[in-house]
Amino acid sequence: MLIRPSAILSIALLAGASLPADAARAPESTAHWREDIEALRRELPKVHKNAFHTTSREQLDAAAEALSARVPDLADHEIVVGIAEIVASVGDGHTFINPSAPAAGFHMLPLRLYDFSDGLFVTAASESYANLVGGKVVRIGSQTASEAMTRVLRVTPRDNAMTGRAMAPAYLAIPEVLHALGVTDSVERVKLSIEKDGTVREVHVEPVQFREIPSLEMIRADGGSALPLYLRGRPVWPMAPLEKNFWFEVLPESETIYVKFEAVQWQDDISPARFFRDVFAAADANPDFKLVIDVRNNGGGNNTLALPVIHEIIKRDHVNQRGKLFTIIGRETFSAAQNFVNMMEKHTNVMFAGEPTGARPNHYGDPRPIRLPNSGLEIRASSLWWQDVHPADDRESTLPHLFVELSSSDLMSGRDPVLDAVIAFDDDSLLRTKMLTGISAGGAEGAIAAYRAYKSDPVNQYQSLSQELNALGYSLLEEEKLDDAITVFRLNTSEHPDSANLWDSLGEGYSRKGDIGAAVAAFEKAVELAPQVPYFRRRLEEARNPSP
């Protein structure tokens, strides 16, 4: 069972700050904290599947010793944050601190923040601070918003930079964390500089007890507009329970079936497999519609529940087509949702849209608890390595074919630019179509111009175009359009000169045309780049000594 980031937040934001920073610490208290730090140093490597995949044992030990030495001079909340920093240094999103001792009581600003493409904004607030909603956070305490974000990343559990962007804004709303990291000089209130309507003003925000937040009346930054589909029914606070784990809507005007897959878990007595029966019934009734499965906010659950969904997609050729099957991904796509994305990538013709995922395709997970003996703080440590894709696949994220970021104006106007991009996508948007159009209009120069224009569009920046070009080249070979195929293969080797496979493809194109000299040169380059691969050597030998 894997844990979604919102569940991690609900645990990891519970902490205590009982000792004022200027108070003297009793020797017994010092001894207890040092025992806890030693327990952390000792137990974390035992429970974690590989606690030293990012940091070394020596670095972890040194950090623990340094924190232990500083205990007499620190307030409780500063020690807790120090422990959180050590835990976060392990470097995966399922390893985090749960400072939930009975007497603990961290505070939180009654605000929700989000890191948009155009900066950090207040997206929701209690009624007392409703006038901040929609404002850009320019400074927090003594730091710019960017500087404060960088500091809290030291204590933010994450697989990659996208997990950090998903979770750090919540840590920015915890005054004890901000104070311990030197962002603010007080835990009593936090000074923010907010830019709104062309004016920057300072405001002091008073925190509330963490457990009071779910009961606060929150105001979203939606500009009075209806919320976009992906936010309907979602709680204002990421740690609050979901209203539904999944739902879908047929959008006849855009010929789209939109599925919001929020958690890989049962919903009451309905499994994901049972829910998707209704989805696929709608897809069968509307075979020309696109199917869009949105997991951008799906933080995980039970990854065994997703496999039946994949089976149903594979059965349906009218669904399992490039340009008709989409999955929306993002910074909160994590844990079992990442496993679902992996299965979609391996077994279907899906196109991904949105942001890179918040988890690695291969990742650590299934956290187990470590309870510190005196404070009662709980650490969660990843106990399993999920090698869900090829062992050599060290990608930090699954990358989108269509990269679309959210801006603050998108939320405040009720737009969903990701779904808009998916709906607008058609066959004319494919690289293959654009290249063939370019070839028809201007030959080799037209093909290259079409490729350059496609590549320069920011929406395509994460696409791996070498495979698409290679597939197009072979398609042209099958159609006996040899010159066009060679044009595509040559473009591919110029863009990706270190790929032995692409040089081999170019060699095949020249061989089919009968240009033996050029074919030999291409195969020689393939052998030079991958001398350990017998196949490339054999192709070179065949080109040098063609059969009569």
VONU-319729 format. One line per 5 residues: number of its first residue (from 1); their letters; for each residue x, y, z of C-alpha. Coordinates in pm, 1 decimal, padded with zeros to 6 digits, always signed. Last residue first. Example, Ala and Ser with C-alpha at 12.3 -4.5 7.8 and 13.67 -1.06 7.14 Angstrom:
2
2> SA> +01367.0 -00106.0 +00714.0  +01230.0 -00450.0 +00780.0
end
This chain:
548
548> PSPNR> +02513.6 -01124.7 -05532.8  +02515.3 -01079.3 -05153.8  +02668.0 -00753.9 -05034.5  +03016.1 -00764.1 -04880.3  +03080.2 -00423.6 -04722.2
543> AEELR> +02711.7 -00374.6 -04641.6  +02684.1 -00724.8 -04495.5  +02991.2 -00664.5 -04278.6  +02845.2 -00340.9 -04145.6  +02513.8 -00507.2 -04064.2
538> RRFYP> +02698.6 -00784.7 -03880.4  +02896.5 -00533.3 -03676.6  +02573.2 -00354.6 -03581.5  +02409.9 -00679.9 -03470.0  +02711.3 -00785.3 -03264.2
533> VQPAL> +02663.3 -00497.5 -03015.5  +02978.8 -00439.6 -02809.8  +03118.7 -00185.9 -03057.0  +02833.2 +00055.3 -02982.2  +02931.6 +00407.2 -03094.7
528> EVAKE> +03202.2 +00297.0 -03338.4  +02978.9 +00016.0 -03466.8  +02700.6 +00263.0 -03543.3  +02948.1 +00498.6 -03713.0  +03073.7 +00214.3 -03928.9
523> FAAVA> +02711.5 +00136.6 -04023.7  +02667.5 +00494.8 -04145.6  +02990.4 +00491.7 -04346.7  +02902.9 +00153.2 -04498.5  +02559.7 +00283.0 -04605.4
518> AGIDG> +02711.7 +00595.1 -04763.5  +02947.9 +00383.2 -04969.9  +02676.6 +00132.5 -05060.6  +02431.0 +00384.4 -05205.4  +02185.7 +00122.0 -05332.8
513> KRSYG> +01870.9 +00302.5 -05219.3  +01780.2 +00023.6 -04975.8  +02136.9 +00029.3 -04846.4  +02121.0 +00407.4 -04792.7  +01805.8 +00368.9 -04581.6
508> EGLSD> +01954.5 +00079.5 -04387.8  +02261.4 +00286.9 -04306.6  +02038.2 +00566.0 -04178.3  +01865.2 +00316.7 -03950.3  +02203.3 +00193.3 -03823.3
503> WLNAS> +02301.3 +00552.7 -03751.8  +01980.0 +00582.9 -03548.8  +02058.5 +00269.5 -03349.2  +02409.5 +00387.3 -03268.2  +02269.8 +00698.3 -03101.8
498> DPHES> +02538.7 +00956.3 -03026.2  +02456.9 +01190.8 -03315.4  +02102.3 +01266.6 -03195.1  +01991.1 +01577.5 -03386.5  +02221.1 +01514.8 -03684.5
493> TNLRF> +02135.2 +01144.8 -03669.3  +01762.1 +01223.7 -03678.2  +01792.6 +01469.1 -03965.5  +01980.9 +01207.9 -04164.2  +01709.2 +00948.4 -04095.4
488> VTIAD> +01434.5 +01191.5 -04205.1  +01611.4 +01286.4 -04527.9  +01694.0 +00919.4 -04590.5  +01323.2 +00834.4 -04565.7  +01234.3 +01113.7 -04807.9
483> DLKEE> +01490.9 +00988.9 -05056.3  +01366.8 +00631.0 -05021.7  +00996.3 +00686.1 -05065.9  +00948.0 +00312.1 -05121.7  +00630.7 +00316.6 -04907.3
478> ELLSY> +00797.5 +00080.8 -04661.7  +01094.8 +00317.5 -04649.0  +00861.4 +00606.9 -04569.2  +00725.4 +00416.1 -04271.1  +01080.9 +00338.5 -04167.9
473> GLANL> +01166.7 +00707.8 -04162.7  +00849.1 +00795.3 -03972.1  +00933.7 +00541.0 -03703.0  +01283.8 +00686.8 -03671.8  +01150.3 +01039.6 -03648.3
468> EQSLS> +00905.5 +00937.9 -03375.9  +01177.0 +00751.7 -03185.5  +01415.0 +01049.9 -03201.7  +01149.3 +01298.7 -03090.6  +01162.6 +01233.7 -02717.4
463> QYQNV> +00906.5 +01491.7 -02614.3  +00978.0 +01719.3 -02320.9  +00980.3 +02048.9 -02511.1  +00666.7 +01980.5 -02714.7  +00440.3 +02242.8 -02551.3
458> PDSKY> +00727.2 +02490.9 -02570.5  +00706.6 +02496.4 -02956.1  +01066.0 +02502.1 -03083.7  +01063.3 +02130.1 -03168.2  +00762.6 +02159.3 -03394.2
453> ARYAA> +00903.8 +02458.8 -03582.1  +01240.3 +02285.4 -03626.6  +01074.0 +01967.4 -03751.6  +00859.0 +02151.1 -04005.7  +01164.1 +02341.0 -04133.6
448> IAGEA> +01358.8 +02015.6 -04167.5  +01079.6 +01851.7 -04363.8  +01036.7 +02154.5 -04589.6  +01409.1 +02166.6 -04660.2  +01408.6 +01798.2 -04752.0
443> GGASI> +01113.9 +01834.1 -04988.2  +00929.6 +02163.4 -04979.0  +00552.8 +02124.5 -04973.1  +00516.8 +01747.3 -04971.7  +00807.1 +01704.8 -04729.5
438> GTLMK> +00666.9 +01971.2 -04496.7  +00323.7 +01808.1 -04497.1  +00487.1 +01475.6 -04418.3  +00680.1 +01637.5 -04133.7  +00370.5 +01803.8 -03989.4
433> TRLLS> +00172.9 +01482.2 -04000.5  +00450.3 +01279.6 -03834.6  +00504.7 +01545.8 -03569.6  +00141.1 +01509.2 -03467.1  -00076.6 +01820.5 -03433.0
428> DDDFA> -00254.8 +01760.7 -03764.7  -00384.5 +01435.0 -03620.3  -00573.9 +01625.2 -03352.3  -00507.6 +01801.0 -03021.6  -00754.1 +02075.4 -02928.7
423> IVADL> -00917.5 +01861.6 -02658.7  -00580.6 +01775.2 -02509.5  -00466.8 +02138.4 -02509.2  -00791.0 +02251.2 -02341.8  -00752.7 +01975.1 -02082.2
418> VPDRG> -00411.8 +02112.6 -01994.8  -00518.0 +02479.0 -02012.7  -00783.1 +02426.7 -01743.0  -00955.3 +02761.6 -01707.5  -01161.4 +02892.1 -01415.4
413> SMLDS> -01053.8 +03253.8 -01453.8  -00865.6 +03268.4 -01124.8  -00710.9 +02927.8 -01184.4  -00581.0 +03008.5 -01531.0  -00471.7 +03356.1 -01419.8
408> SSLEV> -00236.8 +03200.1 -01166.2  -00063.6 +03006.0 -01442.1  -00083.4 +02631.5 -01495.7  +00183.9 +02458.8 -01700.4  +00130.7 +02263.2 -02022.9
403> FLHPL> +00381.5 +02017.3 -02165.7  +00224.3 +01792.5 -02427.4  +00419.8 +01468.1 -02460.1  +00457.6 +01480.0 -02083.7  +00762.1 +01350.4 -01895.5
398> TSERD> +00759.3 +01061.8 -01650.2  +00986.1 +01178.7 -01376.0  +01338.5 +01146.7 -01233.3  +01438.8 +00906.6 -01507.7  +01682.4 +00636.7 -01397.8
393> DAPHV> +01563.3 +00362.6 -01631.6  +01849.5 +00112.4 -01620.1  +01640.2 -00142.7 -01428.0  +01362.9 -00119.4 -01691.7  +01025.5 -00022.9 -01544.1
388> DQWWL> +00849.4 -00086.7 -01213.3  +01150.8 -00140.2 -00998.4  +00956.3 -00052.2 -00684.1  +01215.7 -00057.8 -00407.1  +01055.7 -00138.9 -00073.3
383> SSARI> +01076.3 -00025.5 +00292.5  +01051.5 +00349.6 +00254.4  +01090.0 +00513.8 +00594.3  +00819.6 +00690.8 +00795.3  +00946.1 +00871.4 +01103.9
378> ELGSN> +00725.7 +00918.6 +01407.5  +00788.5 +01163.4 +01686.6  +00702.9 +01020.9 +02026.0  +00936.6 +01269.7 +02190.3  +01106.6 +01013.9 +02411.2
373> PLRIP> +01137.1 +00686.0 +02219.0  +01141.7 +00797.2 +01852.6  +00888.0 +00594.1 +01657.9  +01001.2 +00440.6 +01328.7  +00713.2 +00363.4 +01094.7
368> RPDGY> +00714.2 +00175.3 +00763.4  +00684.7 +00340.2 +00423.7  +00575.8 +00139.2 +00118.6  +00787.4 +00325.5 -00135.4  +01118.7 +00371.8 -00315.5
363> HNPRA> +01103.3 +00457.3 -00684.5  +01136.6 +00340.5 -01043.5  +00915.3 +00563.1 -01261.0  +01026.2 +00853.4 -01037.8  +00752.3 +01044.1 -00862.8
358> GTPEG> +00607.9 +01395.5 -00887.0  +00519.6 +01352.9 -01252.2  +00632.9 +01593.6 -01523.8  +00368.1 +01853.3 -01609.7  +00054.0 +01840.7 -01823.5
353> AFMVN> -00021.0 +01592.7 -02101.4  +00075.7 +01229.6 -02152.2  -00006.0 +01046.0 -02474.7  -00124.3 +00688.2 -02445.2  -00056.8 +00414.0 -02696.5
348> THKEM> -00087.4 +00144.9 -02430.9  +00120.0 -00119.8 -02249.6  +00442.4 +00035.5 -02123.1  +00335.1 +00398.7 -02085.0  -00003.4 +00315.2 -01934.1
343> MNVFN> +00160.7 +00071.6 -01694.9  +00414.0 +00332.5 -01585.9  +00137.5 +00589.9 -01539.4  -00045.3 +00343.8 -01311.8  +00275.2 +00288.9 -01113.8
338> QAASF> +00304.9 +00666.3 -01084.8  -00048.1 +00673.3 -00944.1  +00064.1 +00408.4 -00694.6  +00330.1 +00651.6 -00564.8  +00287.1 +01001.4 -00704.7
333> TERGI> +00112.4 +01221.5 -00956.3  +00108.2 +01541.1 -00747.3  +00354.1 +01724.7 -00974.8  +00152.5 +01648.8 -01284.3  -00006.6 +01399.5 -01521.4
328> ITFLK> -00302.5 +01409.4 -01760.1  -00343.1 +01076.8 -01936.8  -00453.5 +01076.8 -02298.6  -00597.8 +00822.7 -02543.9  -00723.2 +00958.3 -02875.9
323> GRQNV> -00403.7 +01107.5 -03021.8  -00222.6 +00776.5 -03017.8  -00482.2 +00504.6 -03023.8  -00598.7 +00262.7 -02755.7  -00961.4 +00374.3 -02746.3
318> HDRKI> -01091.6 +00246.4 -03081.8  -00856.4 -00049.0 -03050.3  -01027.6 -00157.3 -02729.0  -00894.1 -00466.0 -02552.6  -00576.0 -00286.5 -02444.7
313> IEHIV> -00784.7 -00027.9 -02258.7  -00969.6 -00295.1 -02061.4  -00645.8 -00464.3 -01958.3  -00499.9 -00132.6 -01839.5  -00798.0 -00074.0 -01612.4
308> PLALT> -00764.6 -00424.9 -01470.6  -00403.0 -00340.0 -01371.1  -00490.0 -00035.8 -01158.9  -00600.3 -00204.0 -00835.1  -00261.0 -00363.9 -00766.9
303> NNGGG> -00114.0 -00015.6 -00718.7  -00296.3 +00040.6 -00391.2  -00312.0 +00410.5 -00304.9  -00140.5 +00689.7 -00492.0  -00112.8 +01068.0 -00489.5
298> NNRVD> -00358.7 +01136.0 -00770.5  -00373.3 +01510.7 -00834.0  -00251.4 +01501.1 -01197.3  -00421.4 +01164.5 -01248.8  -00664.4 +01275.0 -01523.2
293> IVLKF> -00775.0 +00998.4 -01759.9  -00879.7 +01145.7 -02096.4  -01060.3 +00923.4 -02347.6  -01114.6 +01087.9 -02684.2  -01449.3 +01030.8 -02851.7
288> DPNAD> -01494.1 +00848.4 -03184.3  -01610.2 +00525.1 -03020.0  -01892.8 +00692.1 -02825.1  -02101.1 +00402.5 -02693.1  -01787.1 +00198.2 -02641.1
283> AAAFV> -01627.5 +00487.8 -02452.8  -01937.1 +00525.2 -02232.2  -01927.2 +00152.3 -02152.6  -01555.7 +00198.3 -02092.4  -01619.1 +00458.1 -01823.0
278> DRFFR> -01893.8 +00248.7 -01665.3  -01661.0 -00048.4 -01641.1  -01401.5 +00194.4 -01506.2  -01588.3 +00219.5 -01176.7  -01581.1 -00157.5 -01127.2
273> APSID> -01206.3 -00172.1 -01190.0  -01145.6 +00126.7 -00959.0  -01328.6 -00065.2 -00684.8  -01671.2 +00035.4 -00556.4  -01786.7 -00047.0 -00201.6
268> DQWQV> -01694.8 +00289.5 -00046.8  -01459.4 +00431.1 -00308.5  -01179.8 +00175.8 -00342.1  -00831.0 +00307.7 -00392.1  -00597.4 +00430.1 -00662.8
263> AEFKV> -00682.7 +00790.7 -00580.2  -00807.2 +01094.4 -00773.4  -00891.4 +00946.2 -01114.2  -01091.6 +01223.0 -01278.8  -01215.2 +01079.2 -01607.9
258> YITES> -01308.7 +01303.3 -01903.0  -01478.9 +01144.4 -02201.1  -01427.2 +01378.4 -02495.0  -01618.9 +01462.6 -02809.2  -01562.0 +01835.0 -02745.7
253> EPLVE> -01929.7 +01925.5 -02748.4  -02031.3 +01585.1 -02608.5  -01832.5 +01612.0 -02282.9  -01897.7 +01283.4 -02101.5  -01817.1 +01311.5 -01732.8
248> FWFNK> -01620.0 +01089.0 -01499.4  -01572.6 +01017.4 -01129.9  -01300.3 +00879.4 -00906.7  -01177.3 +00883.6 -00546.4  -01472.5 +01094.0 -00437.8
243> ELPAM> -01518.9 +01357.3 -00165.1  -01148.6 +01343.1 -00088.4  -01032.5 +01364.5 +00271.2  -00850.1 +01680.4 +00386.1  -00469.3 +01681.0 +00374.1
238> PWVPR> -00451.3 +01883.1 +00053.0  -00664.6 +02162.8 +00200.6  -00931.0 +02317.2 -00021.5  -01095.6 +01980.0 -00073.0  -01156.9 +01861.6 -00430.6
233> GRLYL> -01517.3 +01831.3 -00544.5  -01456.3 +02012.7 -00869.1  -01088.7 +02095.0 -00910.5  -01020.9 +01895.1 -01229.7  -01337.5 +02021.6 -01394.1
228> PLASG> -01239.8 +02386.8 -01384.3  -01397.2 +02589.8 -01104.8  -01682.1 +02814.7 -01206.9  -01581.5 +03177.5 -01219.2  -01606.7 +03424.2 -00932.3
223> GDARI> -01240.4 +03503.3 -00965.3  -01149.1 +03147.8 -00873.3  -00903.5 +03216.8 -00595.7  -01070.2 +03002.4 -00333.4  -01220.4 +03116.1 -00003.4
218> MELSP> -01186.8 +02893.5 +00299.4  -01423.0 +02858.6 +00593.5  -01209.5 +02707.7 +00863.4  -01299.4 +02363.3 +00998.0  -01013.5 +02186.0 +00816.0
213> IERFQ> -00766.4 +02435.6 +00967.2  -00838.5 +02383.0 +01336.3  -00611.6 +02077.6 +01360.8  -00308.3 +02288.7 +01275.5  -00370.0 +02537.4 +01549.8
208> VPEVH> -00390.1 +02882.3 +01398.3  -00123.5 +03116.1 +01267.3  -00141.6 +03494.2 +01258.2  -00065.4 +03663.1 +00928.7  +00113.9 +03996.9 +00927.3
203> VERVT> +00053.1 +04186.4 +00604.2  +00282.0 +04394.5 +00387.9  +00162.2 +04557.5 +00069.5  +00257.6 +04545.9 -00296.2  +00020.1 +04716.9 -00539.1
198> GDKEI> -00057.0 +04638.9 -00903.3  -00390.3 +04473.7 -00829.7  -00222.8 +04234.2 -00587.4  +00134.7 +04189.2 -00470.9  +00168.1 +04040.6 -00123.1
193> SLKVR> +00460.1 +04090.1 +00113.7  +00418.8 +03846.9 +00401.6  +00508.1 +03884.4 +00766.8  +00448.1 +03575.4 +00976.5  +00300.2 +03569.0 +01325.2
188> EVSDT> +00378.2 +03413.3 +01661.1  +00654.7 +03185.6 +01536.6  +00897.8 +03473.3 +01509.2  +01216.5 +03578.6 +01331.2  +01121.8 +03453.6 +00986.1
183> VGLAH> +01305.5 +03269.3 +00707.4  +01578.5 +03138.4 +00935.1  +01507.6 +02769.3 +00882.9  +01374.0 +02721.0 +01235.7  +01148.8 +03025.8 +01198.1
178> LVEPI> +00994.8 +02914.3 +00868.8  +00938.8 +02562.7 +01001.9  +00774.4 +02696.2 +01318.8  +00560.0 +02934.0 +01111.2  +00412.4 +02656.4 +00893.7
173> ALYAP> +00266.4 +02803.7 +00572.0  +00587.3 +02759.9 +00371.8  +00563.4 +02388.8 +00451.5  +00241.0 +02374.4 +00248.9  +00412.9 +02552.9 -00042.6
168> AMARG> +00692.8 +02291.2 -00033.5  +00465.7 +01997.9 -00120.9  +00385.3 +02013.5 -00491.7  +00693.9 +02206.7 -00601.8  +00910.8 +01962.4 -00408.6
163> TMAND> +00735.4 +01665.0 -00563.0  +00816.4 +01827.6 -00898.3  +01186.3 +01865.4 -00815.6  +01225.1 +01493.1 -00759.2  +01141.7 +01206.4 -00526.8
158> RPTVR> +01046.4 +01437.5 -00242.9  +01027.0 +01483.1 +00132.0  +01043.3 +01855.8 +00217.0  +01282.5 +01951.5 +00496.3  +01558.3 +02112.2 +00289.0
153> LVRTM> +01295.6 +02220.2 +00036.3  +01191.9 +02470.5 +00301.1  +01501.4 +02678.9 +00228.2  +01461.1 +02688.6 -00149.4  +01098.8 +02796.0 -00114.4
148> AESAT> +01202.3 +03078.4 +00117.6  +01456.0 +03200.1 -00139.8  +01195.4 +03190.1 -00416.6  +00939.7 +03377.9 -00207.0  +01199.5 +03640.3 -00127.8
143> QSGIR> +01336.7 +03612.6 +00221.8  +01326.6 +03822.0 +00538.2  +00976.0 +03719.1 +00638.0  +00805.7 +03573.8 +00335.2  +00841.6 +03793.5 +00027.3
138> VVKGG> +00667.6 +03843.4 -00307.1  +00363.6 +03623.9 -00252.8  +00130.1 +03694.5 -00543.7  -00227.4 +03778.4 -00454.6  -00529.1 +03583.6 -00577.8
133> VLNAY> -00665.2 +03544.7 -00226.2  -00511.2 +03804.4 +00003.4  -00840.4 +03990.0 +00055.3  -00987.7 +03675.5 +00211.3  -00748.7 +03702.4 +00505.0
128> SESAA> -01000.8 +03706.4 +00789.6  -01234.7 +03480.2 +00590.2  -00978.1 +03202.1 +00585.1  -00762.1 +03174.0 +00278.1  -00736.1 +03008.0 -00062.0
123> TVFLG> -00518.2 +03035.8 -00372.7  -00244.3 +03262.7 -00235.2  +00017.7 +03278.7 -00508.9  +00378.4 +03172.0 -00568.6  +00510.5 +03261.2 -00913.6
118> DSFDY> +00423.6 +03292.2 -01281.4  +00434.5 +02920.6 -01367.4  +00232.1 +02856.0 -01053.7  +00362.7 +02755.7 -00708.1  +00052.1 +02724.3 -00493.4
113> LRLPL> -00026.9 +02860.2 -00148.9  -00312.8 +02783.5 +00088.9  -00369.1 +03020.2 +00377.1  -00477.8 +02988.5 +00738.7  -00112.6 +02999.2 +00850.1
108> MHFGA> -00020.7 +02683.2 +01032.2  +00061.6 +02588.6 +01387.7  +00236.2 +02287.0 +01528.9  +00079.0 +02123.6 +01829.3  +00264.5 +01848.6 +02004.9
103> APASP> +00150.5 +01717.6 +02342.9  +00041.8 +01381.4 +02201.1  +00361.2 +01338.7 +01991.3  +00284.8 +01364.9 +01618.1  +00617.1 +01461.4 +01462.7
98> NIFTH> +00565.5 +01248.5 +01149.4  +00888.4 +01278.0 +00954.3  +00940.8 +01170.1 +00596.4  +01054.1 +00887.9 +00368.7  +00794.3 +00819.8 +00096.5
93> GDGVS> +00906.8 +01112.0 -00117.1  +01264.5 +01000.3 -00155.6  +01595.7 +01167.6 -00081.9  +01747.6 +01042.3 +00240.2  +01816.2 +01412.6 +00303.7
88> AVIEA> +01450.8 +01451.2 +00398.7  +01511.3 +01251.0 +00716.9  +01802.3 +01470.6 +00822.1  +01602.1 +01784.8 +00747.8  +01305.2 +01653.6 +00946.0
83> IGVVI> +01533.0 +01593.2 +01243.9  +01650.5 +01953.0 +01225.7  +01288.4 +02067.3 +01195.6  +01204.5 +01876.8 +01513.2  +01507.8 +02025.4 +01687.0
78> EHDAL> +01402.5 +02376.0 +01585.1  +01049.9 +02307.0 +01708.7  +01185.6 +02204.8 +02047.2  +01387.6 +02523.5 +02088.2  +01758.6 +02500.7 +02025.2
73> DPVRA> +02069.9 +02589.7 +02224.7  +02091.4 +02270.5 +02432.2  +02028.2 +02058.5 +02118.7  +02322.1 +02195.4 +01916.9  +02554.2 +01897.2 +01971.5
68> SLAEA> +02279.0 +01654.3 +01877.3  +02218.6 +01841.5 +01552.8  +02586.2 +01816.2 +01458.9  +02599.8 +01447.4 +01549.1  +02290.9 +01370.6 +01339.8
63> AADLQ> +02428.5 +01562.8 +01041.7  +02762.7 +01381.8 +01069.4  +02592.1 +01043.5 +01087.8  +02383.4 +01119.0 +00779.3  +02686.6 +01240.9 +00586.3
58> ERSTT> +02895.2 +00938.0 +00684.3  +02615.2 +00700.3 +00591.6  +02602.1 +00861.9 +00250.2  +02317.4 +01061.9 +00098.0  +02119.9 +00972.3 -00212.1
53> HFANK> +02081.1 +00593.2 -00215.4  +02198.3 +00574.7 +00144.5  +01878.6 +00473.8 +00320.7  +01839.2 +00167.6 +00101.6  +01531.0 -00037.8 +00189.5
48> HVKPL> +01471.3 +00182.9 +00490.9  +01402.9 +00007.8 +00820.0  +01755.1 -00068.9 +00938.3  +01912.9 +00247.2 +00793.0  +01657.9 +00461.6 +00983.0
43> ERRLA> +01702.7 +00277.3 +01311.4  +02048.3 +00389.6 +01430.6  +02052.2 +00754.7 +01323.9  +01691.8 +00798.0 +01435.1  +01760.9 +00633.7 +01768.7
38> EIDER> +02062.8 +00860.6 +01814.7  +01846.7 +01165.3 +01746.6  +01591.3 +01039.6 +01998.4  +01855.3 +00976.8 +02263.3  +01987.7 +01327.4 +02203.2
33> WHATS> +01638.7 +01468.3 +02250.1  +01602.4 +01281.8 +02579.6  +01943.1 +01390.5 +02709.3  +01870.2 +01754.4 +02632.8  +01535.4 +01728.8 +02807.8
28> EPARA> +01701.1 +01578.4 +03114.3  +01960.7 +01856.0 +03115.7  +01684.7 +02119.5 +03122.3  +01682.6 +02360.6 +02830.5  +01711.9 +02729.1 +02906.3
23> ADAPL> +01445.5 +02944.1 +02737.3  +01523.6 +03194.0 +02461.1  +01375.0 +02991.6 +02173.5  +01055.2 +02921.1 +02362.5  +01003.7 +02547.8 +02429.6
18> SAGAL> +00678.3 +02377.5 +02328.9  +00706.7 +02375.0 +01952.7  +00545.7 +02048.3 +01843.0  +00478.3 +01882.0 +01509.0  +00198.8 +01766.2 +01279.5
13> LAISL> +00273.1 +01877.3 +00923.8  +00420.2 +01541.2 +00827.8  +00104.2 +01345.3 +00888.3  -00148.3 +01535.3 +00678.7  +00127.3 +01615.7 +00434.7
8> IASPR> +00207.6 +01249.6 +00378.3  -00160.6 +01184.5 +00315.3  -00166.0 +01464.8 +00060.3  +00145.5 +01314.8 -00097.7  -00029.4 +00977.6 -00156.2
3> ILM> +00076.9 +00671.3 +00038.1  +00153.4 +00328.4 -00107.2  +00000.0 +00000.0 +00000.0
end
